[in-house]
Amino acid sequence: MITAIADFFGTLFGRVALAGGLFASLVAWRAWDIHEQRSIGEAQAQAQMEKAANANAKKAEKAARSVDALPDSGLRDKFFRDR
């Protein structure tokens, strides 16, 4: 059995098949690595966008609270246009 395998890989077709299999496995491994790296990049970008969105939401909430604290007449100052 082992001699049959050794004889197969000793032929030109066997060596070409072995080289093709190694090449295909390297291409598949690289494709998997690219997929993993893109997944990591997407996760980092999503985390960054969520962080920015949370910061903007906090700013908006703070602005809304500061306006709520003012009386309605306090919003009309000398720069108010609609008199």
Residue pairs with C-beta under 8 A, 6 or more apart in sequence:
8 14
9 15
9 17
9 18
67 75
